[in-house]
Amino acid sequence: MAITVATAAALVIWVVMWSVGIKALDASMLALAIVLLVATGRIVMRYLPGRDRA
């Protein structure tokens, strides 16, 4: 669920930044960075101590 929310928020940020005049490539790199950070966080959370492996 977190990845879906992050993707939607990143796309909203991309559209807003693109509409105010920031180049589309720069805005898309920021959106991609947000999605990658959330996905990486989800993967890392699996391996932290104290997490159930069920």
mmCIF entry with sequence, helices, sheets and N, C-alpha, C, O atoms, coordinates in Angstrom:
data_MODEL
# 
_entry.id   MODEL 
# 
_entity.id                         1 
_entity.type                       polymer 
_entity.pdbx_number_of_molecules   1 
# 
_entity_poly.entity_id                      1 
_entity_poly.type                           'polypeptide(L)' 
_entity_poly.nstd_linkage                   no 
_entity_poly.nstd_monomer                   no 
_entity_poly.pdbx_seq_one_letter_code       MAITVATAAALVIWVVMWSVGIKALDASMLALAIVLLVATGRIVMRYLPGRDRA 
_entity_poly.pdbx_seq_one_letter_code_can   MAITVATAAALVIWVVMWSVGIKALDASMLALAIVLLVATGRIVMRYLPGRDRA 
_entity_poly.pdbx_strand_id                 A 
# 
loop_
_entity_poly_seq.entity_id 
_entity_poly_seq.num 
_entity_poly_seq.mon_id 
_entity_poly_seq.hetero 
1 1  MET n 
1 2  ALA n 
1 3  ILE n 
1 4  THR n 
1 5  VAL n 
1 6  ALA n 
1 7  THR n 
1 8  ALA n 
1 9  ALA n 
1 10 ALA n 
1 11 LEU n 
1 12 VAL n 
1 13 ILE n 
1 14 TRP n 
1 15 VAL n 
1 16 VAL n 
1 17 MET n 
1 18 TRP n 
1 19 SER n 
1 20 VAL n 
1 21 GLY n 
1 22 ILE n 
1 23 LYS n 
1 24 ALA n 
1 25 LEU n 
1 26 ASP n 
1 27 ALA n 
1 28 SER n 
1 29 MET n 
1 30 LEU n 
1 31 ALA n 
1 32 LEU n 
1 33 ALA n 
1 34 ILE n 
1 35 VAL n 
1 36 LEU n 
1 37 LEU n 
1 38 VAL n 
1 39 ALA n 
1 40 THR n 
1 41 GLY n 
1 42 ARG n 
1 43 ILE n 
1 44 VAL n 
1 45 MET n 
1 46 ARG n 
1 47 TYR n 
1 48 LEU n 
1 49 PRO n 
1 50 GLY n 
1 51 ARG n 
1 52 ASP n 
1 53 ARG n 
1 54 ALA n 
# 
_struct_asym.id          A 
_struct_asym.entity_id   1 
# 
loop_
_struct_conf.conf_type_id 
_struct_conf.id 
_struct_conf.pdbx_PDB_helix_id 
_struct_conf.beg_label_comp_id 
_struct_conf.beg_label_asym_id 
_struct_conf.beg_label_seq_id 
_struct_conf.pdbx_beg_PDB_ins_code 
_struct_conf.end_label_comp_id 
_struct_conf.end_label_asym_id 
_struct_conf.end_label_seq_id 
_struct_conf.pdbx_end_PDB_ins_code 
_struct_conf.beg_auth_comp_id 
_struct_conf.beg_auth_asym_id 
_struct_conf.beg_auth_seq_id 
_struct_conf.end_auth_comp_id 
_struct_conf.end_auth_asym_id 
_struct_conf.end_auth_seq_id 
_struct_conf.pdbx_PDB_helix_class 
_struct_conf.details 
_struct_conf.pdbx_PDB_helix_length 
HELX_P HELX_P1 AA1 ALA A 2  ? SER A 19 ? ALA A 2  SER A 19 1 ? 18 
HELX_P HELX_P2 AA2 ALA A 24 ? ARG A 46 ? ALA A 24 ARG A 46 1 ? 23 
# 
_struct_conf_type.id          HELX_P 
_struct_conf_type.criteria    ? 
_struct_conf_type.reference   ? 
# 
loop_
_atom_site.group_PDB 
_atom_site.id 
_atom_site.type_symbol 
_atom_site.label_atom_id 
_atom_site.label_alt_id 
_atom_site.label_comp_id 
_atom_site.label_asym_id 
_atom_site.label_entity_id 
_atom_site.label_seq_id 
_atom_site.pdbx_PDB_ins_code 
_atom_site.Cartn_x 
_atom_site.Cartn_y 
_atom_site.Cartn_z 
_atom_site.occupancy 
_atom_site.B_iso_or_equiv 
_atom_site.pdbx_formal_charge 
_atom_site.auth_seq_id 
_atom_site.auth_comp_id 
_atom_site.auth_asym_id 
_atom_site.auth_atom_id 
_atom_site.pdbx_PDB_model_num 
ATOM 1   N N  . MET A 1 1  ? 0.816  -1.184  0.000   1.00 0.00 ? 1  MET A N  1 
ATOM 2   C CA . MET A 1 1  ? 0.000  0.000   0.000   1.00 0.00 ? 1  MET A CA 1 
ATOM 3   C C  . MET A 1 1  ? 0.869  1.262   0.000   1.00 0.00 ? 1  MET A C  1 
ATOM 4   O O  . MET A 1 1  ? 0.526  2.257   -0.638  1.00 0.00 ? 1  MET A O  1 
ATOM 5   N N  . ALA A 1 2  ? 1.981  1.214   0.709   1.00 0.00 ? 2  ALA A N  1 
ATOM 6   C CA . ALA A 1 2  ? 2.849  2.388   0.789   1.00 0.00 ? 2  ALA A CA 1 
ATOM 7   C C  . ALA A 1 2  ? 3.449  2.729   -0.565  1.00 0.00 ? 2  ALA A C  1 
ATOM 8   O O  . ALA A 1 2  ? 3.620  3.906   -0.884  1.00 0.00 ? 2  ALA A O  1 
ATOM 9   N N  . ILE A 1 3  ? 3.770  1.728   -1.359  1.00 0.00 ? 3  ILE A N  1 
ATOM 10  C CA . ILE A 1 3  ? 4.349  1.986   -2.670  1.00 0.00 ? 3  ILE A CA 1 
ATOM 11  C C  . ILE A 1 3  ? 3.309  2.627   -3.586  1.00 0.00 ? 3  ILE A C  1 
ATOM 12  O O  . ILE A 1 3  ? 3.647  3.497   -4.388  1.00 0.00 ? 3  ILE A O  1 
ATOM 13  N N  . THR A 1 4  ? 2.064  2.211   -3.476  1.00 0.00 ? 4  THR A N  1 
ATOM 14  C CA . THR A 1 4  ? 0.999  2.801   -4.282  1.00 0.00 ? 4  THR A CA 1 
ATOM 15  C C  . THR A 1 4  ? 0.781  4.261   -3.919  1.00 0.00 ? 4  THR A C  1 
ATOM 16  O O  . THR A 1 4  ? 0.626  5.106   -4.800  1.00 0.00 ? 4  THR A O  1 
ATOM 17  N N  . VAL A 1 5  ? 0.768  4.558   -2.634  1.00 0.00 ? 5  VAL A N  1 
ATOM 18  C CA . VAL A 1 5  ? 0.593  5.942   -2.182  1.00 0.00 ? 5  VAL A CA 1 
ATOM 19  C C  . VAL A 1 5  ? 1.782  6.794   -2.608  1.00 0.00 ? 5  VAL A C  1 
ATOM 20  O O  . VAL A 1 5  ? 1.608  7.932   -3.044  1.00 0.00 ? 5  VAL A O  1 
ATOM 21  N N  . ALA A 1 6  ? 2.982  6.252   -2.485  1.00 0.00 ? 6  ALA A N  1 
ATOM 22  C CA . ALA A 1 6  ? 4.176  6.997   -2.888  1.00 0.00 ? 6  ALA A CA 1 
ATOM 23  C C  . ALA A 1 6  ? 4.188  7.258   -4.388  1.00 0.00 ? 6  ALA A C  1 
ATOM 24  O O  . ALA A 1 6  ? 4.590  8.335   -4.827  1.00 0.00 ? 6  ALA A O  1 
ATOM 25  N N  . THR A 1 7  ? 3.756  6.289   -5.168  1.00 0.00 ? 7  THR A N  1 
ATOM 26  C CA . THR A 1 7  ? 3.700  6.477   -6.616  1.00 0.00 ? 7  THR A CA 1 
ATOM 27  C C  . THR A 1 7  ? 2.693  7.554   -6.991  1.00 0.00 ? 7  THR A C  1 
ATOM 28  O O  . THR A 1 7  ? 2.972  8.406   -7.835  1.00 0.00 ? 7  THR A O  1 
ATOM 29  N N  . ALA A 1 8  ? 1.522  7.515   -6.364  1.00 0.00 ? 8  ALA A N  1 
ATOM 30  C CA . ALA A 1 8  ? 0.510  8.531   -6.650  1.00 0.00 ? 8  ALA A CA 1 
ATOM 31  C C  . ALA A 1 8  ? 0.991  9.921   -6.235  1.00 0.00 ? 8  ALA A C  1 
ATOM 32  O O  . ALA A 1 8  ? 0.801  10.889  -6.971  1.00 0.00 ? 8  ALA A O  1 
ATOM 33  N N  . ALA A 1 9  ? 1.604  10.020  -5.075  1.00 0.00 ? 9  ALA A N  1 
ATOM 34  C CA . ALA A 1 9  ? 2.115  11.317  -4.611  1.00 0.00 ? 9  ALA A CA 1 
ATOM 35  C C  . ALA A 1 9  ? 3.243  11.807  -5.508  1.00 0.00 ? 9  ALA A C  1 
ATOM 36  O O  . ALA A 1 9  ? 3.324  12.999  -5.803  1.00 0.00 ? 9  ALA A O  1 
ATOM 37  N N  . ALA A 1 10 ? 4.106  10.910  -5.942  1.00 0.00 ? 10 ALA A N  1 
ATOM 38  C CA . ALA A 1 10 ? 5.209  11.298  -6.816  1.00 0.00 ? 10 ALA A CA 1 
ATOM 39  C C  . ALA A 1 10 ? 4.693  11.793  -8.161  1.00 0.00 ? 10 ALA A C  1 
ATOM 40  O O  . ALA A 1 10 ? 5.240  12.742  -8.724  1.00 0.00 ? 10 ALA A O  1 
ATOM 41  N N  . LEU A 1 11 ? 3.656  11.167  -8.676  1.00 0.00 ? 11 LEU A N  1 
ATOM 42  C CA . LEU A 1 11 ? 3.084  11.626  -9.946  1.00 0.00 ? 11 LEU A CA 1 
ATOM 43  C C  . LEU A 1 11 ? 2.409  12.984  -9.793  1.00 0.00 ? 11 LEU A C  1 
ATOM 44  O O  . LEU A 1 11 ? 2.478  13.816  -10.697 1.00 0.00 ? 11 LEU A O  1 
ATOM 45  N N  . VAL A 1 12 ? 1.765  13.210  -8.668  1.00 0.00 ? 12 VAL A N  1 
ATOM 46  C CA . VAL A 1 12 ? 1.168  14.525  -8.413  1.00 0.00 ? 12 VAL A CA 1 
ATOM 47  C C  . VAL A 1 12 ? 2.259  15.581  -8.332  1.00 0.00 ? 12 VAL A C  1 
ATOM 48  O O  . VAL A 1 12 ? 2.119  16.664  -8.901  1.00 0.00 ? 12 VAL A O  1 
ATOM 49  N N  . ILE A 1 13 ? 3.346  15.277  -7.627  1.00 0.00 ? 13 ILE A N  1 
ATOM 50  C CA . ILE A 1 13 ? 4.465  16.213  -7.526  1.00 0.00 ? 13 ILE A CA 1 
ATOM 51  C C  . ILE A 1 13 ? 5.052  16.474  -8.906  1.00 0.00 ? 13 ILE A C  1 
ATOM 52  O O  . ILE A 1 13 ? 5.398  17.611  -9.225  1.00 0.00 ? 13 ILE A O  1 
ATOM 53  N N  . TRP A 1 14 ? 5.171  15.428  -9.735  1.00 0.00 ? 14 TRP A N  1 
ATOM 54  C CA . TRP A 1 14 ? 5.705  15.589  -11.082 1.00 0.00 ? 14 TRP A CA 1 
ATOM 55  C C  . TRP A 1 14 ? 4.843  16.521  -11.916 1.00 0.00 ? 14 TRP A C  1 
ATOM 56  O O  . TRP A 1 14 ? 5.369  17.402  -12.595 1.00 0.00 ? 14 TRP A O  1 
ATOM 57  N N  . VAL A 1 15 ? 3.535  16.346  -11.877 1.00 0.00 ? 15 VAL A N  1 
ATOM 58  C CA . VAL A 1 15 ? 2.634  17.195  -12.656 1.00 0.00 ? 15 VAL A CA 1 
ATOM 59  C C  . VAL A 1 15 ? 2.706  18.643  -12.180 1.00 0.00 ? 15 VAL A C  1 
ATOM 60  O O  . VAL A 1 15 ? 2.745  19.564  -12.996 1.00 0.00 ? 15 VAL A O  1 
ATOM 61  N N  . VAL A 1 16 ? 2.725  18.848  -10.864 1.00 0.00 ? 16 VAL A N  1 
ATOM 62  C CA . VAL A 1 16 ? 2.784  20.206  -10.325 1.00 0.00 ? 16 VAL A CA 1 
ATOM 63  C C  . VAL A 1 16 ? 4.092  20.880  -10.719 1.00 0.00 ? 16 VAL A C  1 
ATOM 64  O O  . VAL A 1 16 ? 4.092  22.028  -11.163 1.00 0.00 ? 16 VAL A O  1 
ATOM 65  N N  . MET A 1 17 ? 5.198  20.177  -10.560 1.00 0.00 ? 17 MET A N  1 
ATOM 66  C CA . MET A 1 17 ? 6.486  20.775  -10.901 1.00 0.00 ? 17 MET A CA 1 
ATOM 67  C C  . MET A 1 17 ? 6.575  21.065  -12.397 1.00 0.00 ? 17 MET A C  1 
ATOM 68  O O  . MET A 1 17 ? 7.124  22.094  -12.794 1.00 0.00 ? 17 MET A O  1 
ATOM 69  N N  . TRP A 1 18 ? 6.048  20.180  -13.223 1.00 0.00 ? 18 TRP A N  1 
ATOM 70  C CA . TRP A 1 18 ? 6.070  20.360  -14.666 1.00 0.00 ? 18 TRP A CA 1 
ATOM 71  C C  . TRP A 1 18 ? 5.205  21.544  -15.071 1.00 0.00 ? 18 TRP A C  1 
ATOM 72  O O  . TRP A 1 18 ? 5.552  22.276  -15.999 1.00 0.00 ? 18 TRP A O  1 
ATOM 73  N N  . SER A 1 19 ? 4.086  21.738  -14.389 1.00 0.00 ? 19 SER A N  1 
ATOM 74  C CA . SER A 1 19 ? 3.182  22.832  -14.748 1.00 0.00 ? 19 SER A CA 1 
ATOM 75  C C  . SER A 1 19 ? 3.720  24.201  -14.330 1.00 0.00 ? 19 SER A C  1 
ATOM 76  O O  . SER A 1 19 ? 3.333  25.208  -14.922 1.00 0.00 ? 19 SER A O  1 
ATOM 77  N N  . VAL A 1 20 ? 4.598  24.266  -13.331 1.00 0.00 ? 20 VAL A N  1 
ATOM 78  C CA . VAL A 1 20 ? 5.152  25.562  -12.928 1.00 0.00 ? 20 VAL A CA 1 
ATOM 79  C C  . VAL A 1 20 ? 6.432  25.903  -13.685 1.00 0.00 ? 20 VAL A C  1 
ATOM 80  O O  . VAL A 1 20 ? 7.028  26.953  -13.447 1.00 0.00 ? 20 VAL A O  1 
ATOM 81  N N  . GLY A 1 21 ? 6.860  25.029  -14.594 1.00 0.00 ? 21 GLY A N  1 
ATOM 82  C CA . GLY A 1 21 ? 7.966  25.387  -15.461 1.00 0.00 ? 21 GLY A CA 1 
ATOM 83  C C  . GLY A 1 21 ? 9.249  24.612  -15.259 1.00 0.00 ? 21 GLY A C  1 
ATOM 84  O O  . GLY A 1 21 ? 10.230 24.860  -15.960 1.00 0.00 ? 21 GLY A O  1 
ATOM 85  N N  . ILE A 1 22 ? 9.271  23.693  -14.335 1.00 0.00 ? 22 ILE A N  1 
ATOM 86  C CA . ILE A 1 22 ? 10.468 22.861  -14.158 1.00 0.00 ? 22 ILE A CA 1 
ATOM 87  C C  . ILE A 1 22 ? 10.466 21.814  -15.269 1.00 0.00 ? 22 ILE A C  1 
ATOM 88  O O  . ILE A 1 22 ? 9.415  21.285  -15.630 1.00 0.00 ? 22 ILE A O  1 
ATOM 89  N N  . LYS A 1 23 ? 11.620 21.528  -15.795 1.00 0.00 ? 23 LYS A N  1 
ATOM 90  C CA . LYS A 1 23 ? 11.683 20.579  -16.905 1.00 0.00 ? 23 LYS A CA 1 
ATOM 91  C C  . LYS A 1 23 ? 11.147 19.213  -16.484 1.00 0.00 ? 23 LYS A C  1 
ATOM 92  O O  . LYS A 1 23 ? 11.329 18.782  -15.346 1.00 0.00 ? 23 LYS A O  1 
ATOM 93  N N  . ALA A 1 24 ? 10.489 18.551  -17.415 1.00 0.00 ? 24 ALA A N  1 
ATOM 94  C CA . ALA A 1 24 ? 9.832  17.276  -17.128 1.00 0.00 ? 24 ALA A CA 1 
ATOM 95  C C  . ALA A 1 24 ? 10.824 16.213  -16.673 1.00 0.00 ? 24 ALA A C  1 
ATOM 96  O O  . ALA A 1 24 ? 10.506 15.398  -15.807 1.00 0.00 ? 24 ALA A O  1 
ATOM 97  N N  . LEU A 1 25 ? 12.014 16.215  -17.245 1.00 0.00 ? 25 LEU A N  1 
ATOM 98  C CA . LEU A 1 25 ? 13.013 15.213  -16.861 1.00 0.00 ? 25 LEU A CA 1 
ATOM 99  C C  . LEU A 1 25 ? 13.452 15.399  -15.416 1.00 0.00 ? 25 LEU A C  1 
ATOM 100 O O  . LEU A 1 25 ? 13.575 14.424  -14.675 1.00 0.00 ? 25 LEU A O  1 
ATOM 101 N N  . ASP A 1 26 ? 13.687 16.639  -15.011 1.00 0.00 ? 26 ASP A N  1 
ATOM 102 C CA . ASP A 1 26 ? 14.092 16.903  -13.631 1.00 0.00 ? 26 ASP A CA 1 
ATOM 103 C C  . ASP A 1 26 ? 12.990 16.511  -12.652 1.00 0.00 ? 26 ASP A C  1 
ATOM 104 O O  . ASP A 1 26 ? 13.267 15.914  -11.611 1.00 0.00 ? 26 ASP A O  1 
ATOM 105 N N  . ALA A 1 27 ? 11.757 16.839  -12.976 1.00 0.00 ? 27 ALA A N  1 
ATOM 106 C CA . ALA A 1 27 ? 10.640 16.492  -12.104 1.00 0.00 ? 27 ALA A CA 1 
ATOM 107 C C  . ALA A 1 27 ? 10.440 14.984  -12.046 1.00 0.00 ? 27 ALA A C  1 
ATOM 108 O O  . ALA A 1 27 ? 10.112 14.441  -10.991 1.00 0.00 ? 27 ALA A O  1 
ATOM 109 N N  . SER A 1 28 ? 10.636 14.305  -13.172 1.00 0.00 ? 28 SER A N  1 
ATOM 110 C CA . SER A 1 28 ? 10.454 12.851  -13.166 1.00 0.00 ? 28 SER A CA 1 
ATOM 111 C C  . SER A 1 28 ? 11.550 12.152  -12.383 1.00 0.00 ? 28 SER A C  1 
ATOM 112 O O  . SER A 1 28 ? 11.305 11.108  -11.779 1.00 0.00 ? 28 SER A O  1 
ATOM 113 N N  . MET A 1 29 ? 12.772 12.716  -12.380 1.00 0.00 ? 29 MET A N  1 
ATOM 114 C CA . MET A 1 29 ? 13.831 12.118  -11.569 1.00 0.00 ? 29 MET A CA 1 
ATOM 115 C C  . MET A 1 29 ? 13.513 12.230  -10.082 1.00 0.00 ? 29 MET A C  1 
ATOM 116 O O  . MET A 1 29 ? 13.803 11.309  -9.318  1.00 0.00 ? 29 MET A O  1 
ATOM 117 N N  . LEU A 1 30 ? 12.925 13.336  -9.669  1.00 0.00 ? 30 LEU A N  1 
ATOM 118 C CA . LEU A 1 30 ? 12.509 13.472  -8.271  1.00 0.00 ? 30 LEU A CA 1 
ATOM 119 C C  . LEU A 1 30 ? 11.404 12.470  -7.946  1.00 0.00 ? 30 LEU A C  1 
ATOM 120 O O  . LEU A 1 30 ? 11.429 11.843  -6.887  1.00 0.00 ? 30 LEU A O  1 
ATOM 121 N N  . ALA A 1 31 ? 10.443 12.316  -8.842  1.00 0.00 ? 31 ALA A N  1 
ATOM 122 C CA . ALA A 1 31 ? 9.364  11.346  -8.625  1.00 0.00 ? 31 ALA A CA 1 
ATOM 123 C C  . ALA A 1 31 ? 9.917  9.929   -8.544  1.00 0.00 ? 31 ALA A C  1 
ATOM 124 O O  . ALA A 1 31 ? 9.489  9.141   -7.700  1.00 0.00 ? 31 ALA A O  1 
ATOM 125 N N  . LEU A 1 32 ? 10.852 9.608   -9.405  1.00 0.00 ? 32 LEU A N  1 
ATOM 126 C CA . LEU A 1 32 ? 11.464 8.281   -9.381  1.00 0.00 ? 32 LEU A CA 1 
ATOM 127 C C  . LEU A 1 32 ? 12.240 8.055   -8.088  1.00 0.00 ? 32 LEU A C  1 
ATOM 128 O O  . LEU A 1 32 ? 12.220 6.957   -7.533  1.00 0.00 ? 32 LEU A O  1 
ATOM 129 N N  . ALA A 1 33 ? 12.919 9.084   -7.613  1.00 0.00 ? 33 ALA A N  1 
ATOM 130 C CA . ALA A 1 33 ? 13.671 8.973   -6.356  1.00 0.00 ? 33 ALA A CA 1 
ATOM 131 C C  . ALA A 1 33 ? 12.736 8.698   -5.187  1.00 0.00 ? 33 ALA A C  1 
ATOM 132 O O  . ALA A 1 33 ? 13.070 7.904   -4.307  1.00 0.00 ? 33 ALA A O  1 
ATOM 133 N N  . ILE A 1 34 ? 11.578 9.337   -5.161  1.00 0.00 ? 34 ILE A N  1 
ATOM 134 C CA . ILE A 1 34 ? 10.616 9.113   -4.079  1.00 0.00 ? 34 ILE A CA 1 
ATOM 135 C C  . ILE A 1 34 ? 10.138 7.666   -4.089  1.00 0.00 ? 34 ILE A C  1 
ATOM 136 O O  . ILE A 1 34 ? 10.096 7.016   -3.045  1.00 0.00 ? 34 ILE A O  1 
ATOM 137 N N  . VAL A 1 35 ? 9.783  7.169   -5.255  1.00 0.00 ? 35 VAL A N  1 
ATOM 138 C CA . VAL A 1 35 ? 9.293  5.786   -5.356  1.00 0.00 ? 35 VAL A CA 1 
ATOM 139 C C  . VAL A 1 35 ? 10.394 4.797   -4.987  1.00 0.00 ? 35 VAL A C  1 
ATOM 140 O O  . VAL A 1 35 ? 10.129 3.812   -4.297  1.00 0.00 ? 35 VAL A O  1 
ATOM 141 N N  . LEU A 1 36 ? 11.620 5.040   -5.434  1.00 0.00 ? 36 LEU A N  1 
ATOM 142 C CA . LEU A 1 36 ? 12.722 4.136   -5.106  1.00 0.00 ? 36 LEU A CA 1 
ATOM 143 C C  . LEU A 1 36 ? 13.042 4.136   -3.610  1.00 0.00 ? 36 LEU A C  1 
ATOM 144 O O  . LEU A 1 36 ? 13.352 3.086   -3.047  1.00 0.00 ? 36 LEU A O  1 
ATOM 145 N N  . LEU A 1 37 ? 12.973 5.292   -2.967  1.00 0.00 ? 37 LEU A N  1 
ATOM 146 C CA . LEU A 1 37 ? 13.219 5.345   -1.524  1.00 0.00 ? 37 LEU A CA 1 
ATOM 147 C C  . LEU A 1 37 ? 12.174 4.564   -0.741  1.00 0.00 ? 37 LEU A C  1 
ATOM 148 O O  . LEU A 1 37 ? 12.511 3.852   0.205   1.00 0.00 ? 37 LEU A O  1 
ATOM 149 N N  . VAL A 1 38 ? 10.922 4.689   -1.124  1.00 0.00 ? 38 VAL A N  1 
ATOM 150 C CA . VAL A 1 38 ? 9.867  3.950   -0.423  1.00 0.00 ? 38 VAL A CA 1 
ATOM 151 C C  . VAL A 1 38 ? 10.007 2.452   -0.670  1.00 0.00 ? 38 VAL A C  1 
ATOM 152 O O  . VAL A 1 38 ? 9.858  1.656   0.257   1.00 0.00 ? 38 VAL A O  1 
ATOM 153 N N  . ALA A 1 39 ? 10.289 2.063   -1.897  1.00 0.00 ? 39 ALA A N  1 
ATOM 154 C CA . ALA A 1 39 ? 10.457 0.634   -2.194  1.00 0.00 ? 39 ALA A CA 1 
ATOM 155 C C  . ALA A 1 39 ? 11.653 0.050   -1.454  1.00 0.00 ? 39 ALA A C  1 
ATOM 156 O O  . ALA A 1 39 ? 11.583 -1.063  -0.933  1.00 0.00 ? 39 ALA A O  1 
ATOM 157 N N  . THR A 1 40 ? 12.748 0.798   -1.408  1.00 0.00 ? 40 THR A N  1 
ATOM 158 C CA . THR A 1 40 ? 13.930 0.343   -0.675  1.00 0.00 ? 40 THR A CA 1 
ATOM 159 C C  . THR A 1 40 ? 13.633 0.224   0.815   1.00 0.00 ? 40 THR A C  1 
ATOM 160 O O  . THR A 1 40 ? 14.064 -0.728  1.465   1.00 0.00 ? 40 THR A O  1 
ATOM 161 N N  . GLY A 1 41 ? 12.902 1.186   1.349   1.00 0.00 ? 41 GLY A N  1 
ATOM 162 C CA . GLY A 1 41 ? 12.520 1.125   2.759   1.00 0.00 ? 41 GLY A CA 1 
ATOM 163 C C  . GLY A 1 41 ? 11.670 -0.090  3.081   1.00 0.00 ? 41 GLY A C  1 
ATOM 164 O O  . GLY A 1 41 ? 11.845 -0.720  4.124   1.00 0.00 ? 41 GLY A O  1 
ATOM 165 N N  . ARG A 1 42 ? 10.744 -0.422  2.180   1.00 0.00 ? 42 ARG A N  1 
ATOM 166 C CA . ARG A 1 42 ? 9.905  -1.613  2.397   1.00 0.00 ? 42 ARG A CA 1 
ATOM 167 C C  . ARG A 1 42 ? 10.738 -2.887  2.387   1.00 0.00 ? 42 ARG A C  1 
ATOM 168 O O  . ARG A 1 42 ? 10.492 -3.794  3.181   1.00 0.00 ? 42 ARG A O  1 
ATOM 169 N N  . ILE A 1 43 ? 11.710 -2.961  1.504   1.00 0.00 ? 43 ILE A N  1 
ATOM 170 C CA . ILE A 1 43 ? 12.555 -4.148  1.436   1.00 0.00 ? 43 ILE A CA 1 
ATOM 171 C C  . ILE A 1 43 ? 13.426 -4.258  2.681   1.00 0.00 ? 43 ILE A C  1 
ATOM 172 O O  . ILE A 1 43 ? 13.571 -5.342  3.245   1.00 0.00 ? 43 ILE A O  1 
ATOM 173 N N  . VAL A 1 44 ? 14.001 -3.150  3.107   1.00 0.00 ? 44 VAL A N  1 
ATOM 174 C CA . VAL A 1 44 ? 14.885 -3.157  4.277   1.00 0.00 ? 44 VAL A CA 1 
ATOM 175 C C  . VAL A 1 44 ? 14.109 -3.488  5.545   1.00 0.00 ? 44 VAL A C  1 
ATOM 176 O O  . VAL A 1 44 ? 14.639 -4.153  6.435   1.00 0.00 ? 44 VAL A O  1 
ATOM 177 N N  . MET A 1 45 ? 12.863 -3.037  5.640   1.00 0.00 ? 45 MET A N  1 
ATOM 178 C CA . MET A 1 45 ? 12.067 -3.294  6.844   1.00 0.00 ? 45 MET A CA 1 
ATOM 179 C C  . MET A 1 45 ? 11.872 -4.789  7.102   1.00 0.00 ? 45 MET A C  1 
ATOM 180 O O  . MET A 1 45 ? 11.701 -5.201  8.249   1.00 0.00 ? 45 MET A O  1 
ATOM 181 N N  . ARG A 1 46 ? 11.896 -5.592  6.056   1.00 0.00 ? 46 ARG A N  1 
ATOM 182 C CA . ARG A 1 46 ? 11.735 -7.042  6.223   1.00 0.00 ? 46 ARG A CA 1 
ATOM 183 C C  . ARG A 1 46 ? 12.874 -7.661  7.022   1.00 0.00 ? 46 ARG A C  1 
ATOM 184 O O  . ARG A 1 46 ? 12.673 -8.653  7.723   1.00 0.00 ? 46 ARG A O  1 
ATOM 185 N N  . TYR A 1 47 ? 14.051 -7.091  6.922   1.00 0.00 ? 47 TYR A N  1 
ATOM 186 C CA . TYR A 1 47 ? 15.239 -7.704  7.498   1.00 0.00 ? 47 TYR A CA 1 
ATOM 187 C C  . TYR A 1 47 ? 15.681 -7.088  8.813   1.00 0.00 ? 47 TYR A C  1 
ATOM 188 O O  . TYR A 1 47 ? 16.712 -7.486  9.356   1.00 0.00 ? 47 TYR A O  1 
ATOM 189 N N  . LEU A 1 48 ? 14.938 -6.135  9.335   1.00 0.00 ? 48 LEU A N  1 
ATOM 190 C CA . LEU A 1 48 ? 15.297 -5.538  10.615  1.00 0.00 ? 48 LEU A CA 1 
ATOM 191 C C  . LEU A 1 48 ? 14.987 -6.492  11.756  1.00 0.00 ? 48 LEU A C  1 
ATOM 192 O O  . LEU A 1 48 ? 14.030 -7.261  11.667  1.00 0.00 ? 48 LEU A O  1 
ATOM 193 N N  . PRO A 1 49 ? 15.772 -6.463  12.826  1.00 0.00 ? 49 PRO A N  1 
ATOM 194 C CA . PRO A 1 49 ? 15.503 -7.338  13.960  1.00 0.00 ? 49 PRO A CA 1 
ATOM 195 C C  . PRO A 1 49 ? 14.167 -6.978  14.606  1.00 0.00 ? 49 PRO A C  1 
ATOM 196 O O  . PRO A 1 49 ? 13.756 -5.819  14.625  1.00 0.00 ? 49 PRO A O  1 
ATOM 197 N N  . GLY A 1 50 ? 13.513 -7.993  15.126  1.00 0.00 ? 50 GLY A N  1 
ATOM 198 C CA . GLY A 1 50 ? 12.251 -7.785  15.810  1.00 0.00 ? 50 GLY A CA 1 
ATOM 199 C C  . GLY A 1 50 ? 11.044 -7.894  14.907  1.00 0.00 ? 50 GLY A C  1 
ATOM 200 O O  . GLY A 1 50 ? 9.912  -7.766  15.373  1.00 0.00 ? 50 GLY A O  1 
ATOM 201 N N  . ARG A 1 51 ? 11.259 -8.127  13.629  1.00 0.00 ? 51 ARG A N  1 
ATOM 202 C CA . ARG A 1 51 ? 10.151 -8.284  12.688  1.00 0.00 ? 51 ARG A CA 1 
ATOM 203 C C  . ARG A 1 51 ? 9.801  -9.762  12.578  1.00 0.00 ? 51 ARG A C  1 
ATOM 204 O O  . ARG A 1 51 ? 10.703 -10.597 12.501  1.00 0.00 ? 51 ARG A O  1 
ATOM 205 N N  . ASP A 1 52 ? 8.529  -10.105 12.567  1.00 0.00 ? 52 ASP A N  1 
ATOM 206 C CA . ASP A 1 52 ? 8.111  -11.497 12.383  1.00 0.00 ? 52 ASP A CA 1 
ATOM 207 C C  . ASP A 1 52 ? 8.338  -11.911 10.949  1.00 0.00 ? 52 ASP A C  1 
ATOM 208 O O  . ASP A 1 52 ? 8.133  -11.119 10.030  1.00 0.00 ? 52 ASP A O  1 
ATOM 209 N N  . ARG A 1 53 ? 8.753  -13.126 10.751  1.00 0.00 ? 53 ARG A N  1 
ATOM 210 C CA . ARG A 1 53 ? 8.998  -13.621 9.405   1.00 0.00 ? 53 ARG A CA 1 
ATOM 211 C C  . ARG A 1 53 ? 7.888  -14.545 8.957   1.00 0.00 ? 53 ARG A C  1 
ATOM 212 O O  . ARG A 1 53 ? 8.134  -15.515 8.240   1.00 0.00 ? 53 ARG A O  1 
ATOM 213 N N  . ALA A 1 54 ? 6.678  -14.254 9.372   1.00 0.00 ? 54 ALA A N  1 
ATOM 214 C CA . ALA A 1 54 ? 5.540  -15.128 9.032   1.00 0.00 ? 54 ALA A CA 1 
ATOM 215 C C  . ALA A 1 54 ? 5.050  -14.911 7.637   1.00 0.00 ? 54 ALA A C  1 
ATOM 216 O O  . ALA A 1 54 ? 4.103  -15.568 7.206   1.00 0.00 ? 54 ALA A O  1 
# 
